[in-house]
């Protein structure tokens, strides 16, 4: 597996220990919920990694390490995994953690109401061996299973039952939407959605504190200029992201450090594959052109990715050819080339597909989820127009965006995907598998893309322990997705964080901000 680069903001320590401090930070997206099983998105999971914990977690170098499990080992001949649980752990309300909480959290996180359901598609059952030992049986040998559950967070069974929150409810919400009770290093002491969330250290945490934070407050700030001004004035200690256009100015400021890296996230365009008709513009009701692979290929060749990277991303992003970046395990070197920008070739493909005169459609896009997301979508609209395709852009806040995608209210849409396992199997399971609620597959395959060979290979990829054979199947899957242009990968999103010069922190390529690694000097 490839090594991932880390960027760390450092400053000189005064003395051997820094005094305890308050810490304030801002981001463009407020976590949609505090329920760790309700919404499978990075803003939610990244934030809640400070509050809840799983059996395993990722360290500073992205390797899997013990958390609520102290060790794990395979069972039999690929039957599953046995996890030894950590004893003496307490939830934030003082209740003890044991195997019953793990079983309950498995049932809750894999249930029909959970957005995390697809994580457990390889699981046949979870069985309690004793109060601090569990067996997770898999449907087939699954060598990467421990990596796949790094963001599965454990909820206190008694707390959930007492507060009528035994199942997640991402639409209407419940007690767990606004309240949290984890085992993590920090506990939520105040929650005002859209305004602020306050975290304070969990005095009973089992781990060794690497921070000196006494109180932390998160504030969502959607306006980039406002966020930069807050950082420069010292009103906040950290902002994520730094607007690309402001990075150079901040680098020259001695009071601020800019931490730059490459995220694991691929930004792509998705299509309404299974929609028989277009849903937007004057062409609404006409047959859906995106059901034709030639039209999807035309879109790929009409979008000038190098220009987007140069003008909008200021040279800070890398082009993408697949649903994962080259840093991920299972990346297909054989499919490293992305479609060349070629407007005339795009026009020829459209004419071949019967759309020589073009067509119009609706493009959905968030305006506060990904770095420069609306600007990228505006550029895509202009570029497609050069090929004779008219896109009507509908950009909206992310809290409105996900419900629109889940209701199939789009012709084409923008999506970013960061594989939680750092493995190419992950997007195959979530984005490319035929949606199947019973098998817990394709939960983020909004357009309903379907390919029988992809579906056939997925369980084989999940169970294959021979790296050469496994990579051959991943190469085949990448070839299929490229040939059919199931999605149009655009670029790997950059990471640009801004932090006050007296703060130390660690930036990981999953863009998760881990508060227990922060020191204010």
One Martini backbone bead per residue (centre of mass of N, CA, C, O) as a GRO file, in nm:
protein
  521
    1UNK     BB    1   0.098   0.035   0.020
    2UNK     BB    2   0.083   0.352   0.012
    3UNK     BB    3   0.214   0.643   0.108
    4UNK     BB    4   0.121   0.918   0.309
    5UNK     BB    5   0.109   1.242   0.323
    6UNK     BB    6   0.207   1.488   0.565
    7UNK     BB    7   0.083   1.781   0.738
    8UNK     BB    8   0.249   2.005   0.975
    9UNK     BB    9   0.193   2.238   1.217
   10UNK     BB   10   0.462   2.435   1.345
   11UNK     BB   11   0.606   2.530   1.662
   12UNK     BB   12   0.753   2.669   1.916
   13UNK     BB   13   0.810   2.572   2.230
   14UNK     BB   14   0.727   2.675   2.558
   15UNK     BB   15   0.884   2.471   2.695
   16UNK     BB   16   0.750   2.146   2.773
   17UNK     BB   17   0.456   2.276   2.833
   18UNK     BB   18   0.147   2.361   2.748
   19UNK     BB   19  -0.104   2.542   2.812
   20UNK     BB   20  -0.417   2.564   2.860
   21UNK     BB   21  -0.676   2.590   2.598
   22UNK     BB   22  -0.854   2.756   2.372
   23UNK     BB   23  -1.058   2.667   2.073
   24UNK     BB   24  -1.109   2.785   1.730
   25UNK     BB   25  -1.326   2.690   1.451
   26UNK     BB   26  -1.374   2.672   1.083
   27UNK     BB   27  -1.636   2.598   0.839
   28UNK     BB   28  -1.858   2.551   0.572
   29UNK     BB   29  -1.970   2.282   0.726
   30UNK     BB   30  -2.220   2.163   0.902
   31UNK     BB   31  -2.317   1.921   1.074
   32UNK     BB   32  -2.609   1.752   1.012
   33UNK     BB   33  -2.522   1.556   1.254
   34UNK     BB   34  -2.469   1.348   1.564
   35UNK     BB   35  -2.527   1.090   1.406
   36UNK     BB   36  -2.316   0.818   1.312
   37UNK     BB   37  -2.568   0.663   1.125
   38UNK     BB   38  -2.726   0.884   0.935
   39UNK     BB   39  -2.454   1.013   0.788
   40UNK     BB   40  -2.241   0.953   0.500
   41UNK     BB   41  -2.015   1.202   0.577
   42UNK     BB   42  -1.741   1.388   0.633
   43UNK     BB   43  -1.851   1.616   0.820
   44UNK     BB   44  -1.961   1.408   1.022
   45UNK     BB   45  -1.731   1.198   1.067
   46UNK     BB   46  -1.504   1.395   1.131
   47UNK     BB   47  -1.632   1.524   1.380
   48UNK     BB   48  -1.714   1.249   1.539
   49UNK     BB   49  -1.413   1.150   1.590
   50UNK     BB   50  -1.412   1.333   1.863
   51UNK     BB   51  -1.658   1.159   2.016
   52UNK     BB   52  -1.640   0.896   1.876
   53UNK     BB   53  -1.588   0.533   1.857
   54UNK     BB   54  -1.419   0.252   1.752
   55UNK     BB   55  -1.248  -0.031   1.727
   56UNK     BB   56  -1.106   0.145   1.515
   57UNK     BB   57  -0.835   0.354   1.383
   58UNK     BB   58  -0.670   0.637   1.259
   59UNK     BB   59  -0.377   0.764   1.222
   60UNK     BB   60  -0.155   0.998   1.114
   61UNK     BB   61  -0.071   0.769   0.876
   62UNK     BB   62  -0.354   0.590   0.828
   63UNK     BB   63  -0.332   0.369   1.013
   64UNK     BB   64  -0.435   0.100   1.179
   65UNK     BB   65  -0.573   0.113   1.516
   66UNK     BB   66  -0.648   0.094   1.826
   67UNK     BB   67  -0.942   0.124   2.035
   68UNK     BB   68  -1.203  -0.050   2.149
   69UNK     BB   69  -0.992  -0.235   2.037
   70UNK     BB   70  -0.688  -0.414   2.106
   71UNK     BB   71  -0.764  -0.662   1.910
   72UNK     BB   72  -0.716  -0.880   1.609
   73UNK     BB   73  -0.845  -1.182   1.435
   74UNK     BB   74  -0.877  -1.443   1.257
   75UNK     BB   75  -1.126  -1.682   1.159
   76UNK     BB   76  -1.021  -1.933   1.046
   77UNK     BB   77  -1.115  -1.969   0.695
   78UNK     BB   78  -1.247  -1.675   0.650
   79UNK     BB   79  -1.500  -1.618   0.862
   80UNK     BB   80  -1.344  -1.375   1.019
   81UNK     BB   81  -1.348  -1.168   1.326
   82UNK     BB   82  -1.167  -1.111   1.629
   83UNK     BB   83  -1.252  -0.898   1.910
   84UNK     BB   84  -1.086  -0.721   2.157
   85UNK     BB   85  -1.191  -0.543   2.425
   86UNK     BB   86  -1.192  -0.263   2.607
   87UNK     BB   87  -1.138  -0.200   2.931
   88UNK     BB   88  -1.268   0.071   3.126
   89UNK     BB   89  -1.481   0.208   2.951
   90UNK     BB   90  -1.647   0.529   2.908
   91UNK     BB   91  -1.892   0.720   2.873
   92UNK     BB   92  -1.990   1.045   2.908
   93UNK     BB   93  -2.219   0.940   3.130
   94UNK     BB   94  -2.052   0.673   3.275
   95UNK     BB   95  -2.097   0.436   3.113
   96UNK     BB   96  -2.027   0.122   3.026
   97UNK     BB   97  -1.832  -0.065   2.808
   98UNK     BB   98  -1.947  -0.327   2.575
   99UNK     BB   99  -2.066  -0.577   2.370
  100UNK     BB  100  -2.360  -0.469   2.360
  101UNK     BB  101  -2.285  -0.203   2.213
  102UNK     BB  102  -2.179  -0.336   1.957
  103UNK     BB  103  -2.429  -0.490   1.872
  104UNK     BB  104  -2.617  -0.247   1.864
  105UNK     BB  105  -2.443  -0.080   1.655
  106UNK     BB  106  -2.473  -0.283   1.430
  107UNK     BB  107  -2.782  -0.284   1.408
  108UNK     BB  108  -2.804   0.024   1.362
  109UNK     BB  109  -2.586   0.065   1.118
  110UNK     BB  110  -2.740  -0.184   0.936
  111UNK     BB  111  -2.997  -0.063   0.899
  112UNK     BB  112  -3.235   0.082   0.697
  113UNK     BB  113  -3.195   0.383   0.834
  114UNK     BB  114  -2.897   0.366   0.754
  115UNK     BB  115  -2.620   0.522   0.587
  116UNK     BB  116  -2.412   0.272   0.682
  117UNK     BB  117  -2.506  -0.005   0.559
  118UNK     BB  118  -2.284  -0.076   0.338
  119UNK     BB  119  -2.050  -0.152   0.532
  120UNK     BB  120  -2.215  -0.451   0.594
  121UNK     BB  121  -2.226  -0.642   0.339
  122UNK     BB  122  -1.999  -0.866   0.443
  123UNK     BB  123  -2.195  -0.934   0.681
  124UNK     BB  124  -2.353  -1.196   0.865
  125UNK     BB  125  -2.242  -1.154   1.176
  126UNK     BB  126  -2.278  -1.079   1.534
  127UNK     BB  127  -2.092  -1.212   1.816
  128UNK     BB  128  -2.097  -1.294   2.150
  129UNK     BB  129  -1.859  -1.433   2.365
  130UNK     BB  130  -1.808  -1.190   2.562
  131UNK     BB  131  -1.800  -0.883   2.716
  132UNK     BB  132  -1.484  -0.863   2.550
  133UNK     BB  133  -1.599  -1.040   2.293
  134UNK     BB  134  -1.603  -1.056   1.930
  135UNK     BB  135  -1.776  -1.178   1.635
  136UNK     BB  136  -1.717  -1.125   1.280
  137UNK     BB  137  -1.904  -1.246   1.029
  138UNK     BB  138  -1.843  -1.342   0.698
  139UNK     BB  139  -1.939  -1.435   0.374
  140UNK     BB  140  -1.628  -1.395   0.326
  141UNK     BB  141  -1.332  -1.343   0.276
  142UNK     BB  142  -1.186  -1.032   0.454
  143UNK     BB  143  -0.891  -0.863   0.467
  144UNK     BB  144  -1.021  -0.543   0.486
  145UNK     BB  145  -1.225  -0.508   0.720
  146UNK     BB  146  -1.089  -0.332   0.942
  147UNK     BB  147  -1.063  -0.083   0.749
  148UNK     BB  148  -1.389  -0.051   0.700
  149UNK     BB  149  -1.440   0.039   1.036
  150UNK     BB  150  -1.313   0.323   1.124
  151UNK     BB  151  -1.622   0.482   1.117
  152UNK     BB  152  -1.744   0.295   1.324
  153UNK     BB  153  -1.965   0.386   1.578
  154UNK     BB  154  -2.021   0.373   1.926
  155UNK     BB  155  -2.322   0.316   2.100
  156UNK     BB  156  -2.519   0.351   2.369
  157UNK     BB  157  -2.772   0.154   2.442
  158UNK     BB  158  -2.914   0.283   2.690
  159UNK     BB  159  -2.927   0.574   2.580
  160UNK     BB  160  -3.093   0.517   2.324
  161UNK     BB  161  -3.337   0.388   2.466
  162UNK     BB  162  -3.402   0.627   2.667
  163UNK     BB  163  -3.415   0.836   2.385
  164UNK     BB  164  -3.545   0.720   2.124
  165UNK     BB  165  -3.251   0.612   1.945
  166UNK     BB  166  -3.231   0.316   1.797
  167UNK     BB  167  -3.272   0.486   1.535
  168UNK     BB  168  -3.207   0.652   1.268
  169UNK     BB  169  -3.299   1.011   1.155
  170UNK     BB  170  -3.230   1.213   0.886
  171UNK     BB  171  -3.498   1.372   0.838
  172UNK     BB  172  -3.635   1.432   1.142
  173UNK     BB  173  -3.506   1.321   1.379
  174UNK     BB  174  -3.351   1.303   1.710
  175UNK     BB  175  -3.174   1.290   1.993
  176UNK     BB  176  -2.903   1.215   1.822
  177UNK     BB  177  -2.890   1.478   1.647
  178UNK     BB  178  -2.825   1.687   1.916
  179UNK     BB  179  -2.687   1.441   2.064
  180UNK     BB  180  -2.412   1.297   2.264
  181UNK     BB  181  -2.252   0.951   2.347
  182UNK     BB  182  -1.939   0.878   2.387
  183UNK     BB  183  -1.572   0.780   2.416
  184UNK     BB  184  -1.420   1.018   2.350
  185UNK     BB  185  -1.206   1.292   2.407
  186UNK     BB  186  -1.485   1.438   2.338
  187UNK     BB  187  -1.760   1.647   2.435
  188UNK     BB  188  -2.081   1.760   2.408
  189UNK     BB  189  -2.210   2.089   2.543
  190UNK     BB  190  -2.301   2.227   2.259
  191UNK     BB  191  -2.594   2.274   2.025
  192UNK     BB  192  -2.614   2.491   1.724
  193UNK     BB  193  -2.736   2.479   1.439
  194UNK     BB  194  -2.537   2.689   1.231
  195UNK     BB  195  -2.352   2.820   1.479
  196UNK     BB  196  -2.265   2.595   1.720
  197UNK     BB  197  -2.000   2.383   1.871
  198UNK     BB  198  -1.921   2.229   2.182
  199UNK     BB  199  -1.610   2.117   2.325
  200UNK     BB  200  -1.496   1.882   2.579
  201UNK     BB  201  -1.321   1.707   2.777
  202UNK     BB  202  -1.286   1.365   2.862
  203UNK     BB  203  -1.191   1.266   3.170
  204UNK     BB  204  -1.252   0.937   3.110
  205UNK     BB  205  -1.046   0.882   2.911
  206UNK     BB  206  -0.834   0.615   2.806
  207UNK     BB  207  -0.636   0.798   2.684
  208UNK     BB  208  -0.370   0.995   2.568
  209UNK     BB  209  -0.317   1.318   2.583
  210UNK     BB  210  -0.214   1.552   2.298
  211UNK     BB  211  -0.344   1.798   2.439
  212UNK     BB  212  -0.458   2.154   2.559
  213UNK     BB  213  -0.772   2.145   2.565
  214UNK     BB  214  -1.064   2.291   2.730
  215UNK     BB  215  -1.199   2.435   2.470
  216UNK     BB  216  -1.424   2.393   2.183
  217UNK     BB  217  -1.521   2.582   1.880
  218UNK     BB  218  -1.763   2.555   1.625
  219UNK     BB  219  -1.798   2.746   1.308
  220UNK     BB  220  -1.997   2.821   1.052
  221UNK     BB  221  -1.846   2.956   0.738
  222UNK     BB  222  -1.936   3.036   0.414
  223UNK     BB  223  -1.768   3.287   0.386
  224UNK     BB  224  -1.446   3.315   0.289
  225UNK     BB  225  -1.374   3.609   0.377
  226UNK     BB  226  -1.468   3.575   0.670
  227UNK     BB  227  -1.276   3.346   0.748
  228UNK     BB  228  -1.010   3.495   0.694
  229UNK     BB  229  -1.062   3.731   0.886
  230UNK     BB  230  -1.085   3.555   1.143
  231UNK     BB  231  -0.796   3.448   1.131
  232UNK     BB  232  -0.636   3.721   1.123
  233UNK     BB  233  -0.775   3.830   1.400
  234UNK     BB  234  -0.823   3.564   1.601
  235UNK     BB  235  -1.121   3.447   1.624
  236UNK     BB  236  -0.969   3.211   1.487
  237UNK     BB  237  -0.738   2.924   1.458
  238UNK     BB  238  -0.913   2.774   1.221
  239UNK     BB  239  -0.938   2.686   0.866
  240UNK     BB  240  -1.182   2.491   0.653
  241UNK     BB  241  -1.098   2.620   0.392
  242UNK     BB  242  -0.878   2.776   0.196
  243UNK     BB  243  -0.887   2.990  -0.032
  244UNK     BB  244  -0.705   2.971  -0.309
  245UNK     BB  245  -0.676   3.290  -0.356
  246UNK     BB  246  -0.546   3.321  -0.041
  247UNK     BB  247  -0.289   3.152   0.011
  248UNK     BB  248  -0.049   3.344  -0.060
  249UNK     BB  249  -0.121   3.565   0.148
  250UNK     BB  250  -0.097   3.380   0.402
  251UNK     BB  251   0.195   3.284   0.372
  252UNK     BB  252   0.309   3.593   0.426
  253UNK     BB  253   0.197   3.556   0.713
  254UNK     BB  254   0.334   3.528   1.036
  255UNK     BB  255   0.046   3.440   1.190
  256UNK     BB  256   0.037   3.216   0.957
  257UNK     BB  257  -0.047   2.887   0.848
  258UNK     BB  258  -0.012   2.676   0.558
  259UNK     BB  259  -0.172   2.366   0.483
  260UNK     BB  260  -0.066   2.135   0.232
  261UNK     BB  261  -0.249   1.898   0.021
  262UNK     BB  262  -0.382   1.576  -0.066
  263UNK     BB  263  -0.666   1.435  -0.111
  264UNK     BB  264  -0.878   1.145  -0.140
  265UNK     BB  265  -1.065   1.316  -0.323
  266UNK     BB  266  -1.298   1.274  -0.585
  267UNK     BB  267  -1.408   1.465  -0.849
  268UNK     BB  268  -1.740   1.436  -1.005
  269UNK     BB  269  -1.960   1.320  -1.253
  270UNK     BB  270  -2.307   1.250  -1.264
  271UNK     BB  271  -2.580   1.030  -1.364
  272UNK     BB  272  -2.908   0.946  -1.495
  273UNK     BB  273  -2.927   0.634  -1.593
  274UNK     BB  274  -3.241   0.534  -1.517
  275UNK     BB  275  -3.357   0.767  -1.662
  276UNK     BB  276  -3.577   0.807  -1.926
  277UNK     BB  277  -3.590   1.119  -1.856
  278UNK     BB  278  -3.584   1.435  -1.851
  279UNK     BB  279  -3.631   1.702  -1.583
  280UNK     BB  280  -3.509   1.959  -1.734
  281UNK     BB  281  -3.606   2.205  -1.897
  282UNK     BB  282  -3.731   2.205  -2.224
  283UNK     BB  283  -3.644   1.879  -2.229
  284UNK     BB  284  -3.847   1.782  -2.057
  285UNK     BB  285  -3.949   1.438  -2.134
  286UNK     BB  286  -3.721   1.350  -2.281
  287UNK     BB  287  -3.498   1.152  -2.368
  288UNK     BB  288  -3.214   1.024  -2.211
  289UNK     BB  289  -2.890   1.076  -2.315
  290UNK     BB  290  -2.723   0.941  -2.062
  291UNK     BB  291  -2.777   0.638  -2.162
  292UNK     BB  292  -2.540   0.714  -2.348
  293UNK     BB  293  -2.203   0.665  -2.364
  294UNK     BB  294  -2.135   0.883  -2.580
  295UNK     BB  295  -2.237   1.122  -2.414
  296UNK     BB  296  -2.055   1.083  -2.170
  297UNK     BB  297  -1.795   1.108  -2.335
  298UNK     BB  298  -1.848   1.394  -2.433
  299UNK     BB  299  -1.834   1.526  -2.160
  300UNK     BB  300  -1.541   1.446  -2.097
  301UNK     BB  301  -1.424   1.604  -2.361
  302UNK     BB  302  -1.554   1.897  -2.292
  303UNK     BB  303  -1.390   1.901  -2.030
  304UNK     BB  304  -1.145   2.130  -1.905
  305UNK     BB  305  -0.943   2.035  -1.665
  306UNK     BB  306  -0.680   2.203  -1.685
  307UNK     BB  307  -0.831   2.476  -1.661
  308UNK     BB  308  -0.950   2.430  -1.382
  309UNK     BB  309  -0.679   2.391  -1.235
  310UNK     BB  310  -0.556   2.670  -1.315
  311UNK     BB  311  -0.799   2.885  -1.251
  312UNK     BB  312  -0.948   2.763  -0.986
  313UNK     BB  313  -0.697   2.589  -0.839
  314UNK     BB  314  -0.409   2.713  -0.890
  315UNK     BB  315  -0.246   2.426  -0.914
  316UNK     BB  316  -0.364   2.232  -0.652
  317UNK     BB  317  -0.448   2.001  -0.849
  318UNK     BB  318  -0.539   1.672  -0.974
  319UNK     BB  319  -0.599   1.466  -1.208
  320UNK     BB  320  -0.866   1.231  -1.293
  321UNK     BB  321  -0.950   0.875  -1.396
  322UNK     BB  322  -1.085   0.782  -1.125
  323UNK     BB  323  -1.244   0.702  -0.815
  324UNK     BB  324  -0.937   0.709  -0.751
  325UNK     BB  325  -0.637   0.772  -0.645
  326UNK     BB  326  -0.297   0.694  -0.664
  327UNK     BB  327  -0.286   0.652  -0.334
  328UNK     BB  328  -0.458   0.405  -0.366
  329UNK     BB  329  -0.555   0.105  -0.323
  330UNK     BB  330  -0.604  -0.033  -0.651
  331UNK     BB  331  -0.497   0.132  -0.849
  332UNK     BB  332  -0.500   0.183  -1.208
  333UNK     BB  333  -0.237   0.203  -1.420
  334UNK     BB  334  -0.387   0.114  -1.689
  335UNK     BB  335  -0.600   0.382  -1.617
  336UNK     BB  336  -0.448   0.676  -1.599
  337UNK     BB  337  -0.591   0.785  -1.838
  338UNK     BB  338  -0.764   1.053  -1.952
  339UNK     BB  339  -0.964   1.222  -2.128
  340UNK     BB  340  -0.935   1.425  -2.381
  341UNK     BB  341  -0.948   1.741  -2.473
  342UNK     BB  342  -1.231   1.749  -2.724
  343UNK     BB  343  -1.469   1.908  -2.886
  344UNK     BB  344  -1.493   1.765  -3.162
  345UNK     BB  345  -1.524   1.481  -3.045
  346UNK     BB  346  -1.780   1.547  -2.889
  347UNK     BB  347  -1.956   1.622  -3.133
  348UNK     BB  348  -1.930   1.349  -3.277
  349UNK     BB  349  -2.062   1.180  -3.055
  350UNK     BB  350  -2.334   1.326  -3.055
  351UNK     BB  351  -2.404   1.268  -3.351
  352UNK     BB  352  -2.388   0.957  -3.329
  353UNK     BB  353  -2.628   0.968  -3.097
  354UNK     BB  354  -2.838   1.207  -3.212
  355UNK     BB  355  -2.697   1.516  -3.109
  356UNK     BB  356  -2.612   1.752  -3.313
  357UNK     BB  357  -2.808   1.984  -3.165
  358UNK     BB  358  -2.834   1.892  -2.897
  359UNK     BB  359  -2.909   1.980  -2.544
  360UNK     BB  360  -3.092   1.998  -2.238
  361UNK     BB  361  -3.017   2.041  -1.878
  362UNK     BB  362  -2.971   1.946  -1.532
  363UNK     BB  363  -2.743   2.087  -1.286
  364UNK     BB  364  -2.621   1.972  -0.986
  365UNK     BB  365  -2.496   2.174  -0.700
  366UNK     BB  366  -2.288   2.265  -0.467
  367UNK     BB  367  -2.181   2.569  -0.253
  368UNK     BB  368  -2.045   2.416   0.045
  369UNK     BB  369  -1.859   2.139   0.013
  370UNK     BB  370  -1.650   2.208  -0.203
  371UNK     BB  371  -1.389   2.328  -0.356
  372UNK     BB  372  -1.523   2.541  -0.571
  373UNK     BB  373  -1.792   2.408  -0.675
  374UNK     BB  374  -1.955   2.627  -0.831
  375UNK     BB  375  -1.726   2.716  -1.021
  376UNK     BB  376  -1.696   2.445  -1.159
  377UNK     BB  377  -1.987   2.425  -1.267
  378UNK     BB  378  -1.972   2.683  -1.439
  379UNK     BB  379  -1.748   2.577  -1.621
  380UNK     BB  380  -1.897   2.330  -1.730
  381UNK     BB  381  -2.121   2.484  -1.868
  382UNK     BB  382  -1.936   2.637  -2.071
  383UNK     BB  383  -1.802   2.384  -2.200
  384UNK     BB  384  -2.060   2.238  -2.302
  385UNK     BB  385  -2.149   2.468  -2.492
  386UNK     BB  386  -1.918   2.419  -2.705
  387UNK     BB  387  -2.071   2.130  -2.777
  388UNK     BB  388  -2.405   2.193  -2.750
  389UNK     BB  389  -2.458   2.191  -2.438
  390UNK     BB  390  -2.727   2.272  -2.211
  391UNK     BB  391  -2.681   2.396  -1.885
  392UNK     BB  392  -2.868   2.405  -1.581
  393UNK     BB  393  -2.792   2.563  -1.290
  394UNK     BB  394  -2.817   2.415  -0.946
  395UNK     BB  395  -2.724   2.578  -0.657
  396UNK     BB  396  -2.659   2.451  -0.317
  397UNK     BB  397  -2.679   2.364  -0.016
  398UNK     BB  398  -2.598   2.065   0.128
  399UNK     BB  399  -2.865   2.024   0.298
  400UNK     BB  400  -3.025   2.022   0.011
  401UNK     BB  401  -2.869   1.830  -0.180
  402UNK     BB  402  -2.901   1.537  -0.083
  403UNK     BB  403  -3.213   1.515  -0.108
  404UNK     BB  404  -3.214   1.556  -0.416
  405UNK     BB  405  -3.052   1.302  -0.489
  406UNK     BB  406  -3.239   1.093  -0.335
  407UNK     BB  407  -3.489   1.199  -0.534
  408UNK     BB  408  -3.385   1.232  -0.835
  409UNK     BB  409  -3.314   1.562  -0.877
  410UNK     BB  410  -3.170   1.499  -1.181
  411UNK     BB  411  -2.931   1.468  -1.455
  412UNK     BB  412  -2.680   1.606  -1.319
  413UNK     BB  413  -2.378   1.577  -1.100
  414UNK     BB  414  -2.192   1.652  -0.811
  415UNK     BB  415  -1.906   1.459  -0.677
  416UNK     BB  416  -1.748   1.341  -0.378
  417UNK     BB  417  -1.478   1.086  -0.306
  418UNK     BB  418  -1.379   0.917  -0.001
  419UNK     BB  419  -1.218   0.638   0.091
  420UNK     BB  420  -1.238   0.487   0.398
  421UNK     BB  421  -1.017   0.245   0.313
  422UNK     BB  422  -0.812   0.322   0.087
  423UNK     BB  423  -0.983   0.166  -0.148
  424UNK     BB  424  -1.118   0.061  -0.458
  425UNK     BB  425  -1.366  -0.094  -0.343
  426UNK     BB  426  -1.542   0.130  -0.220
  427UNK     BB  427  -1.673   0.268  -0.480
  428UNK     BB  428  -1.794   0.008  -0.589
  429UNK     BB  429  -1.997  -0.030  -0.354
  430UNK     BB  430  -2.130   0.272  -0.358
  431UNK     BB  431  -2.122   0.372  -0.688
  432UNK     BB  432  -2.127   0.086  -0.888
  433UNK     BB  433  -2.338  -0.065  -0.762
  434UNK     BB  434  -2.624  -0.202  -0.766
  435UNK     BB  435  -2.890  -0.111  -0.615
  436UNK     BB  436  -2.920  -0.285  -0.280
  437UNK     BB  437  -3.071  -0.309   0.016
  438UNK     BB  438  -3.029  -0.607   0.103
  439UNK     BB  439  -2.701  -0.588   0.031
  440UNK     BB  440  -2.588  -0.300   0.087
  441UNK     BB  441  -2.583  -0.145  -0.203
  442UNK     BB  442  -2.546   0.159  -0.364
  443UNK     BB  443  -2.609   0.420  -0.167
  444UNK     BB  444  -2.443   0.641  -0.382
  445UNK     BB  445  -2.608   0.553  -0.651
  446UNK     BB  446  -2.808   0.780  -0.775
  447UNK     BB  447  -2.827   0.694  -1.098
  448UNK     BB  448  -2.824   0.369  -1.134
  449UNK     BB  449  -2.587   0.218  -1.197
  450UNK     BB  450  -2.522  -0.084  -1.416
  451UNK     BB  451  -2.313  -0.390  -1.380
  452UNK     BB  452  -2.272  -0.724  -1.382
  453UNK     BB  453  -1.959  -0.746  -1.351
  454UNK     BB  454  -1.925  -0.573  -1.105
  455UNK     BB  455  -2.113  -0.741  -0.923
  456UNK     BB  456  -1.947  -1.005  -0.953
  457UNK     BB  457  -1.660  -0.893  -0.848
  458UNK     BB  458  -1.685  -0.771  -0.566
  459UNK     BB  459  -1.672  -1.030  -0.379
  460UNK     BB  460  -1.394  -1.112  -0.495
  461UNK     BB  461  -1.237  -0.862  -0.408
  462UNK     BB  462  -1.304  -0.888  -0.099
  463UNK     BB  463  -1.169  -1.202  -0.080
  464UNK     BB  464  -0.900  -1.153  -0.208
  465UNK     BB  465  -0.548  -1.229  -0.119
  466UNK     BB  466  -0.432  -1.193  -0.398
  467UNK     BB  467  -0.296  -0.914  -0.529
  468UNK     BB  468  -0.284  -0.981  -0.832
  469UNK     BB  469  -0.578  -1.078  -0.869
  470UNK     BB  470  -0.712  -0.828  -0.750
  471UNK     BB  471  -0.593  -0.617  -0.949
  472UNK     BB  472  -0.717  -0.736  -1.205
  473UNK     BB  473  -1.010  -0.670  -1.120
  474UNK     BB  474  -0.970  -0.365  -1.079
  475UNK     BB  475  -0.886  -0.311  -1.368
  476UNK     BB  476  -1.148  -0.408  -1.499
  477UNK     BB  477  -1.334  -0.210  -1.355
  478UNK     BB  478  -1.197   0.050  -1.459
  479UNK     BB  479  -1.248  -0.008  -1.756
  480UNK     BB  480  -1.554  -0.014  -1.750
  481UNK     BB  481  -1.598   0.273  -1.634
  482UNK     BB  482  -1.456   0.412  -1.872
  483UNK     BB  483  -1.609   0.298  -2.118
  484UNK     BB  484  -1.898   0.392  -1.984
  485UNK     BB  485  -1.887   0.647  -1.821
  486UNK     BB  486  -2.027   0.649  -1.535
  487UNK     BB  487  -1.814   0.865  -1.476
  488UNK     BB  488  -1.651   1.195  -1.435
  489UNK     BB  489  -1.348   1.242  -1.364
  490UNK     BB  490  -1.153   1.524  -1.263
  491UNK     BB  491  -1.030   1.555  -0.950
  492UNK     BB  492  -0.809   1.606  -0.688
  493UNK     BB  493  -0.848   1.735  -0.396
  494UNK     BB  494  -0.735   1.982  -0.214
  495UNK     BB  495  -0.544   2.086   0.072
  496UNK     BB  496  -0.637   2.392   0.266
  497UNK     BB  497  -0.501   2.519   0.554
  498UNK     BB  498  -0.565   2.747   0.833
  499UNK     BB  499  -0.327   2.866   1.090
  500UNK     BB  500  -0.210   2.959   1.362
  501UNK     BB  501   0.126   2.985   1.460
  502UNK     BB  502   0.051   2.865   1.771
  503UNK     BB  503  -0.031   2.592   1.615
  504UNK     BB  504  -0.075   2.242   1.644
  505UNK     BB  505  -0.117   1.999   1.371
  506UNK     BB  506  -0.289   1.741   1.176
  507UNK     BB  507  -0.285   1.635   0.836
  508UNK     BB  508  -0.509   1.445   0.656
  509UNK     BB  509  -0.623   1.291   0.352
  510UNK     BB  510  -0.934   1.283   0.474
  511UNK     BB  511  -1.002   1.565   0.623
  512UNK     BB  512  -0.966   1.509   0.923
  513UNK     BB  513  -1.025   1.670   1.229
  514UNK     BB  514  -0.809   1.624   1.512
  515UNK     BB  515  -0.822   1.749   1.833
  516UNK     BB  516  -0.611   1.557   1.996
  517UNK     BB  517  -0.366   1.710   1.804
  518UNK     BB  518  -0.387   1.985   1.965
  519UNK     BB  519  -0.172   2.281   2.009
  520UNK     BB  520  -0.154   2.564   2.222
  521UNK     BB  521   0.107   2.834   2.261
   0.00000   0.00000   0.00000
